[in-house]
Structure formats: C-alpha cells, structure tokens
Amino acid sequence: MHTVIVANFIPFVVVVVVAIVVVVVAVTRTPHPPPAPPPPPPQRPIGSALDVLDHRYARGEIERDEYLRRRSDILGQ
C-alpha cells in the first residue's frame, strides 16, 4: 500500500518541479523593452542680437552701462 502512494506521488512532484522550472524560465526570458534614450539637451532659441543682449542683461550677466553701450552699437546710435 505504501509503495502505491509513493508511486502516485512521484509523478505529481515531477509535474510541480517542471511547472516551477517553466515559470522561472519564462519570467527570466521575457524580453524587457530597452531603456528610453536620454532626452536631447535643451536648445536655446536663437534670436536677434538685441534679444540676446536683453536676455543677458535680464539674467544679470552684464551691467547696465555695458548693456546700454552694446544696445546703442546694435541700433547704430
């Protein structure tokens, strides 16, 4: 009687082990999408020379007298 129970139990264990192996292989072999490429660096808009000068002055990159001197040069005054 004992051998009959063991004989019926072994195929069940084999099926369970095979199922576990199949699941593990399927999960590890699932292709993952490639990572997204990094975004391109921000492009600065190209404006007129006066626009660039205004932005530089607004950001504090140049002083007022330099701004006024360059502005008058650009405007031809």
KOLGU-4560 file (N, C-alpha, C; in nm, 3 decimals, padded with zeros to 5 digits):
<recs>
<n_xx: 00.081 n_yy: -00.118 n_zz: 00.000 ca_xx: 00.000 ca_yy: 00.000 ca_zz: 00.000 c_xx: 00.086 c_yy: 00.126 c_zz: 00.000 mol: A seq: 1 type: MET>
<n_xx: 00.192 n_yy: 00.124 n_zz: 00.079 ca_xx: 00.281 ca_yy: 00.238 ca_zz: 00.090 c_xx: 00.347 c_yy: 00.268 c_zz: -00.045 mol: A seq: 2 type: HIS>
<n_xx: 00.388 n_yy: 00.167 n_zz: -00.117 ca_xx: 00.453 ca_yy: 00.187 ca_zz: -00.247 c_xx: 00.356 c_yy: 00.243 c_zz: -00.350 mol: A seq: 3 type: THR>
<n_xx: 00.230 n_yy: 00.213 n_zz: -00.337 ca_xx: 00.130 ca_yy: 00.267 ca_zz: -00.430 c_xx: 00.115 c_yy: 00.417 c_zz: -00.409 mol: A seq: 4 type: VAL>
<n_xx: 00.115 n_yy: 00.462 n_zz: -00.284 ca_xx: 00.104 ca_yy: 00.606 ca_zz: -00.254 c_xx: 00.227 c_yy: 00.679 c_zz: -00.305 mol: A seq: 5 type: ILE>
<n_xx: 00.344 n_yy: 00.624 n_zz: -00.280 ca_xx: 00.468 ca_yy: 00.686 ca_zz: -00.327 c_xx: 00.474 c_yy: 00.686 c_zz: -00.478 mol: A seq: 6 type: VAL>
<n_xx: 00.432 n_yy: 00.580 n_zz: -00.541 ca_xx: 00.433 ca_yy: 00.571 ca_zz: -00.687 c_xx: 00.339 c_yy: 00.674 c_zz: -00.749 mol: A seq: 7 type: ALA>
<n_xx: 00.228 n_yy: 00.702 n_zz: -00.685 ca_xx: 00.135 ca_yy: 00.804 ca_zz: -00.735 c_xx: 00.184 c_yy: 00.945 c_zz: -00.703 mol: A seq: 8 type: ASN>
<n_xx: 00.262 n_yy: 00.960 n_zz: -00.600 ca_xx: 00.310 ca_yy: 01.090 ca_zz: -00.555 c_xx: 00.427 c_yy: 01.141 c_zz: -00.640 mol: A seq: 9 type: PHE>
<n_xx: 00.513 n_yy: 01.051 n_zz: -00.688 ca_xx: 00.632 ca_yy: 01.091 ca_zz: -00.765 c_xx: 00.595 c_yy: 01.166 c_zz: -00.893 mol: A seq: 10 type: ILE>
<n_xx: 00.502 n_yy: 01.120 n_zz: -00.973 ca_xx: 00.467 ca_yy: 01.198 ca_zz: -01.094 c_xx: 00.413 c_yy: 01.337 c_zz: -01.059 mol: A seq: 11 type: PRO>
<n_xx: 00.341 n_yy: 01.348 n_zz: -00.950 ca_xx: 00.291 ca_yy: 01.479 ca_zz: -00.907 c_xx: 00.406 c_yy: 01.573 c_zz: -00.874 mol: A seq: 12 type: PHE>
<n_xx: 00.505 n_yy: 01.524 n_zz: -00.802 ca_xx: 00.622 ca_yy: 01.605 ca_zz: -00.767 c_xx: 00.697 c_yy: 01.646 c_zz: -00.894 mol: A seq: 13 type: VAL>
<n_xx: 00.711 n_yy: 01.555 n_zz: -00.987 ca_xx: 00.780 ca_yy: 01.585 ca_zz: -01.113 c_xx: 00.705 c_yy: 01.694 c_zz: -01.189 mol: A seq: 14 type: VAL>
<n_xx: 00.573 n_yy: 01.685 n_zz: -01.194 ca_xx: 00.493 ca_yy: 01.786 ca_zz: -01.264 c_xx: 00.508 c_yy: 01.922 c_zz: -01.196 mol: A seq: 15 type: VAL>
<n_xx: 00.507 n_yy: 01.925 n_zz: -01.065 ca_xx: 00.522 ca_yy: 02.052 ca_zz: -00.992 c_xx: 00.660 c_yy: 02.112 c_zz: -01.017 mol: A seq: 16 type: VAL>
<n_xx: 00.765 n_yy: 02.030 n_zz: -01.012 ca_xx: 00.900 ca_yy: 02.080 ca_zz: -01.035 c_xx: 00.914 c_yy: 02.133 c_zz: -01.178 mol: A seq: 17 type: VAL>
<n_xx: 00.863 n_yy: 02.060 n_zz: -01.274 ca_xx: 00.869 ca_yy: 02.104 ca_zz: -01.414 c_xx: 00.792 c_yy: 02.235 c_zz: -01.431 mol: A seq: 18 type: VAL>
<n_xx: 00.676 n_yy: 02.247 n_zz: -01.368 ca_xx: 00.598 ca_yy: 02.370 ca_zz: -01.377 c_xx: 00.674 c_yy: 02.488 c_zz: -01.319 mol: A seq: 19 type: ALA>
<n_xx: 00.741 n_yy: 02.468 n_zz: -01.207 ca_xx: 00.820 ca_yy: 02.575 ca_zz: -01.145 c_xx: 00.934 c_yy: 02.615 c_zz: -01.238 mol: A seq: 20 type: ILE>
<n_xx: 01.002 n_yy: 02.517 n_zz: -01.296 ca_xx: 01.113 ca_yy: 02.547 ca_zz: -01.387 c_xx: 01.062 c_yy: 02.625 c_zz: -01.509 mol: A seq: 21 type: VAL>
<n_xx: 00.950 n_yy: 02.583 n_zz: -01.563 ca_xx: 00.894 ca_yy: 02.652 ca_zz: -01.680 c_xx: 00.858 c_yy: 02.797 c_zz: -01.647 mol: A seq: 22 type: VAL>
<n_xx: 00.800 n_yy: 02.819 n_zz: -01.533 ca_xx: 00.764 ca_yy: 02.955 ca_zz: -01.492 c_xx: 00.889 c_yy: 03.041 c_zz: -01.474 mol: A seq: 23 type: VAL>
<n_xx: 00.989 n_yy: 02.986 n_zz: -01.407 ca_xx: 01.113 ca_yy: 03.063 ca_zz: -01.384 c_xx: 01.180 c_yy: 03.097 c_zz: -01.517 mol: A seq: 24 type: VAL>
<n_xx: 01.188 n_yy: 03.002 n_zz: -01.608 ca_xx: 01.250 ca_yy: 03.027 ca_zz: -01.738 c_xx: 01.169 c_yy: 03.131 c_zz: -01.816 mol: A seq: 25 type: VAL>
<n_xx: 01.036 n_yy: 03.120 n_zz: -01.813 ca_xx: 00.952 ca_yy: 03.215 ca_zz: -01.886 c_xx: 00.967 c_yy: 03.357 c_zz: -01.831 mol: A seq: 26 type: ALA>
<n_xx: 00.977 n_yy: 03.371 n_zz: -01.701 ca_xx: 00.990 ca_yy: 03.504 ca_zz: -01.641 c_xx: 01.126 c_yy: 03.564 c_zz: -01.670 mol: A seq: 27 type: VAL>
<n_xx: 01.231 n_yy: 03.484 n_zz: -01.663 ca_xx: 01.364 ca_yy: 03.538 ca_zz: -01.685 c_xx: 01.394 c_yy: 03.561 c_zz: -01.832 mol: A seq: 28 type: THR>
<n_xx: 01.325 n_yy: 03.494 n_zz: -01.922 ca_xx: 01.350 ca_yy: 03.511 ca_zz: -02.066 c_xx: 01.257 c_yy: 03.613 c_zz: -02.129 mol: A seq: 29 type: ARG>
<n_xx: 01.164 n_yy: 03.669 n_zz: -02.053 ca_xx: 01.073 ca_yy: 03.768 ca_zz: -02.109 c_xx: 01.155 c_yy: 03.889 c_zz: -02.152 mol: A seq: 30 type: THR>
<n_xx: 01.145 n_yy: 03.929 n_zz: -02.279 ca_xx: 01.224 ca_yy: 04.045 ca_zz: -02.322 c_xx: 01.170 c_yy: 04.173 c_zz: -02.258 mol: A seq: 31 type: PRO>
<n_xx: 01.262 n_yy: 04.248 n_zz: -02.207 ca_xx: 01.226 ca_yy: 04.375 ca_zz: -02.147 c_xx: 01.251 c_yy: 04.484 c_zz: -02.250 mol: A seq: 32 type: HIS>
<n_xx: 01.166 n_yy: 04.584 n_zz: -02.255 ca_xx: 01.189 ca_yy: 04.691 ca_zz: -02.352 c_xx: 01.318 c_yy: 04.765 c_zz: -02.318 mol: A seq: 33 type: PRO>
<n_xx: 01.390 n_yy: 04.810 n_zz: -02.420 ca_xx: 01.514 ca_yy: 04.882 ca_zz: -02.391 c_xx: 01.482 c_yy: 05.013 c_zz: -02.321 mol: A seq: 34 type: PRO>
<n_xx: 01.576 n_yy: 05.060 n_zz: -02.241 ca_xx: 01.550 ca_yy: 05.187 ca_zz: -02.172 c_xx: 01.535 c_yy: 05.300 c_zz: -02.272 mol: A seq: 35 type: PRO>
<n_xx: 01.456 n_yy: 05.395 n_zz: -02.236 ca_xx: 01.433 ca_yy: 05.510 ca_zz: -02.324 c_xx: 01.563 c_yy: 05.589 c_zz: -02.338 mol: A seq: 36 type: ALA>
<n_xx: 01.590 n_yy: 05.640 n_zz: -02.456 ca_xx: 01.712 ca_yy: 05.720 ca_zz: -02.473 c_xx: 01.699 c_yy: 05.850 c_zz: -02.394 mol: A seq: 37 type: PRO>
<n_xx: 01.810 n_yy: 05.906 n_zz: -02.352 ca_xx: 01.802 ca_yy: 06.030 ca_zz: -02.276 c_xx: 01.747 c_yy: 06.141 c_zz: -02.364 mol: A seq: 38 type: PRO>
<n_xx: 01.676 n_yy: 06.235 n_zz: -02.304 ca_xx: 01.621 ca_yy: 06.343 ca_zz: -02.385 c_xx: 01.734 c_yy: 06.430 c_zz: -02.441 mol: A seq: 39 type: PRO>
<n_xx: 01.712 n_yy: 06.490 n_zz: -02.557 ca_xx: 01.816 ca_yy: 06.575 ca_zz: -02.613 c_xx: 01.836 c_yy: 06.698 c_zz: -02.525 mol: A seq: 40 type: PRO>
<n_xx: 01.956 n_yy: 06.754 n_zz: -02.529 ca_xx: 01.979 ca_yy: 06.874 ca_zz: -02.448 c_xx: 01.888 c_yy: 06.987 c_zz: -02.496 mol: A seq: 41 type: PRO>
<n_xx: 01.846 n_yy: 07.070 n_zz: -02.403 ca_xx: 01.756 ca_yy: 07.179 ca_zz: -02.443 c_xx: 01.824 c_yy: 07.273 c_zz: -02.542 mol: A seq: 42 type: PRO>
<n_xx: 01.749 n_yy: 07.310 n_zz: -02.642 ca_xx: 01.802 ca_yy: 07.402 ca_zz: -02.742 c_xx: 01.766 c_yy: 07.545 c_zz: -02.703 mol: A seq: 43 type: GLN>
<n_xx: 01.863 n_yy: 07.631 n_zz: -02.708 ca_xx: 01.836 ca_yy: 07.771 ca_zz: -02.679 c_xx: 01.782 c_yy: 07.837 c_zz: -02.804 mol: A seq: 44 type: ARG>
<n_xx: 01.675 n_yy: 07.912 n_zz: -02.792 ca_xx: 01.624 ca_yy: 07.979 ca_zz: -02.910 c_xx: 01.722 c_yy: 08.085 c_zz: -02.958 mol: A seq: 45 type: PRO>
<n_xx: 01.733 n_yy: 08.091 n_zz: -03.087 ca_xx: 01.824 ca_yy: 08.191 ca_zz: -03.146 c_xx: 01.740 c_yy: 08.312 c_zz: -03.182 mol: A seq: 46 type: ILE>
<n_xx: 01.773 n_yy: 08.424 n_zz: -03.125 ca_xx: 01.700 ca_yy: 08.547 ca_zz: -03.153 c_xx: 01.793 c_yy: 08.650 c_zz: -03.213 mol: A seq: 47 type: GLY>
<n_xx: 01.742 n_yy: 08.766 n_zz: -03.225 ca_xx: 01.824 ca_yy: 08.874 ca_zz: -03.278 c_xx: 01.930 c_yy: 08.912 c_zz: -03.174 mol: A seq: 48 type: SER>
<n_xx: 02.026 n_yy: 08.989 n_zz: -03.217 ca_xx: 02.132 ca_yy: 09.031 ca_zz: -03.126 c_xx: 02.074 c_yy: 09.111 c_zz: -03.010 mol: A seq: 49 type: ALA>
<n_xx: 01.973 n_yy: 09.191 n_zz: -03.040 ca_xx: 01.911 ca_yy: 09.271 ca_zz: -02.934 c_xx: 01.838 c_yy: 09.182 c_zz: -02.834 mol: A seq: 50 type: LEU>
<n_xx: 01.772 n_yy: 09.074 n_zz: -02.882 ca_xx: 01.707 ca_yy: 08.979 ca_zz: -02.791 c_xx: 01.809 c_yy: 08.913 c_zz: -02.699 mol: A seq: 51 type: ASP>
<n_xx: 01.921 n_yy: 08.870 n_zz: -02.757 ca_xx: 02.027 ca_yy: 08.806 ca_zz: -02.678 c_xx: 02.080 c_yy: 08.903 c_zz: -02.574 mol: A seq: 52 type: VAL>
<n_xx: 02.102 n_yy: 09.027 n_zz: -02.615 ca_xx: 02.152 ca_yy: 09.128 ca_zz: -02.522 c_xx: 02.052 c_yy: 09.152 c_zz: -02.409 mol: A seq: 53 type: LEU>
<n_xx: 01.924 n_yy: 09.162 n_zz: -02.444 ca_xx: 01.821 ca_yy: 09.183 ca_zz: -02.342 c_xx: 01.819 c_yy: 09.067 c_zz: -02.242 mol: A seq: 54 type: ASP>
<n_xx: 01.828 n_yy: 08.945 n_zz: -02.292 ca_xx: 01.828 ca_yy: 08.830 ca_zz: -02.201 c_xx: 01.952 c_yy: 08.827 c_zz: -02.112 mol: A seq: 55 type: HIS>
<n_xx: 02.066 n_yy: 08.861 n_zz: -02.167 ca_xx: 02.188 ca_yy: 08.864 ca_zz: -02.085 c_xx: 02.177 c_yy: 08.969 c_zz: -01.974 mol: A seq: 56 type: ARG>
<n_xx: 02.119 n_yy: 09.083 n_zz: -02.007 ca_xx: 02.102 ca_yy: 09.188 ca_zz: -01.907 c_xx: 01.999 c_yy: 09.144 c_zz: -01.802 mol: A seq: 57 type: TYR>
<n_xx: 01.891 n_yy: 09.080 n_zz: -01.846 ca_xx: 01.788 ca_yy: 09.034 ca_zz: -01.753 c_xx: 01.842 c_yy: 08.927 c_zz: -01.658 mol: A seq: 58 type: ALA>
<n_xx: 01.934 n_yy: 08.843 n_zz: -01.706 ca_xx: 01.992 ca_yy: 08.739 ca_zz: -01.620 c_xx: 02.103 c_yy: 08.793 c_zz: -01.531 mol: A seq: 59 type: ARG>
<n_xx: 02.140 n_yy: 08.918 n_zz: -01.552 ca_xx: 02.245 ca_yy: 08.977 ca_zz: -01.468 c_xx: 02.385 c_yy: 08.945 c_zz: -01.515 mol: A seq: 60 type: GLY>
<n_xx: 02.400 n_yy: 08.901 n_zz: -01.638 ca_xx: 02.532 ca_yy: 08.866 ca_zz: -01.690 c_xx: 02.615 c_yy: 08.990 c_zz: -01.724 mol: A seq: 61 type: GLU>
<n_xx: 02.548 n_yy: 09.100 n_zz: -01.755 ca_xx: 02.620 ca_yy: 09.224 ca_zz: -01.788 c_xx: 02.560 c_yy: 09.339 c_zz: -01.708 mol: A seq: 62 type: ILE>
<n_xx: 02.640 n_yy: 09.440 n_zz: -01.686 ca_xx: 02.598 ca_yy: 09.558 ca_zz: -01.611 c_xx: 02.519 c_yy: 09.653 c_zz: -01.702 mol: A seq: 63 type: GLU>
<n_xx: 02.452 n_yy: 09.751 n_zz: -01.639 ca_xx: 02.366 ca_yy: 09.844 ca_zz: -01.712 c_xx: 02.443 c_yy: 09.925 c_zz: -01.815 mol: A seq: 64 type: ARG>
<n_xx: 02.561 n_yy: 09.981 n_zz: -01.778 ca_xx: 02.634 ca_yy: 10.064 ca_zz: -01.875 c_xx: 02.683 c_yy: 09.981 c_zz: -01.993 mol: A seq: 65 type: ASP>
<n_xx: 02.724 n_yy: 09.855 n_zz: -01.969 ca_xx: 02.765 ca_yy: 09.771 ca_zz: -02.081 c_xx: 02.644 c_yy: 09.737 c_zz: -02.168 mol: A seq: 66 type: GLU>
<n_xx: 02.531 n_yy: 09.715 n_zz: -02.103 ca_xx: 02.408 ca_yy: 09.688 ca_zz: -02.179 c_xx: 02.374 c_yy: 09.807 c_zz: -02.269 mol: A seq: 67 type: TYR>
<n_xx: 02.377 n_yy: 09.927 n_zz: -02.212 ca_xx: 02.341 ca_yy: 10.046 ca_zz: -02.290 c_xx: 02.442 c_yy: 10.072 c_zz: -02.402 mol: A seq: 68 type: LEU>
<n_xx: 02.569 n_yy: 10.049 n_zz: -02.376 ca_xx: 02.671 ca_yy: 10.069 ca_zz: -02.479 c_xx: 02.651 c_yy: 09.971 c_zz: -02.594 mol: A seq: 69 type: ARG>
<n_xx: 02.633 n_yy: 09.845 n_zz: -02.562 ca_xx: 02.614 ca_yy: 09.744 ca_zz: -02.667 c_xx: 02.482 c_yy: 09.765 c_zz: -02.741 mol: A seq: 70 type: ARG>
<n_xx: 02.378 n_yy: 09.808 n_zz: -02.669 ca_xx: 02.249 ca_yy: 09.834 ca_zz: -02.732 c_xx: 02.261 c_yy: 09.946 c_zz: -02.834 mol: A seq: 71 type: ARG>
<n_xx: 02.333 n_yy: 10.050 n_zz: -02.795 ca_xx: 02.349 ca_yy: 10.161 ca_zz: -02.890 c_xx: 02.434 c_yy: 10.118 c_zz: -03.010 mol: A seq: 72 type: SER>
<n_xx: 02.532 n_yy: 10.029 n_zz: -02.989 ca_xx: 02.611 ca_yy: 09.978 ca_zz: -03.100 c_xx: 02.523 c_yy: 09.896 c_zz: -03.196 mol: A seq: 73 type: ASP>
<n_xx: 02.437 n_yy: 09.814 n_zz: -03.139 ca_xx: 02.350 ca_yy: 09.730 ca_zz: -03.223 c_xx: 02.251 c_yy: 09.817 c_zz: -03.302 mol: A seq: 74 type: ILE>
<n_xx: 02.195 n_yy: 09.916 n_zz: -03.236 ca_xx: 02.096 ca_yy: 10.002 ca_zz: -03.300 c_xx: 02.160 c_yy: 10.108 c_zz: -03.390 mol: A seq: 75 type: LEU>
<n_xx: 02.291 n_yy: 10.119 n_zz: -03.383 ca_xx: 02.362 ca_yy: 10.217 ca_zz: -03.467 c_xx: 02.347 c_yy: 10.360 c_zz: -03.420 mol: A seq: 76 type: GLY>
<n_xx: 02.337 n_yy: 10.379 n_zz: -03.294 ca_xx: 02.319 ca_yy: 10.515 ca_zz: -03.238 c_xx: 02.451 c_yy: 10.569 c_zz: -03.187 mol: A seq: 77 type: GLN>
</recs>
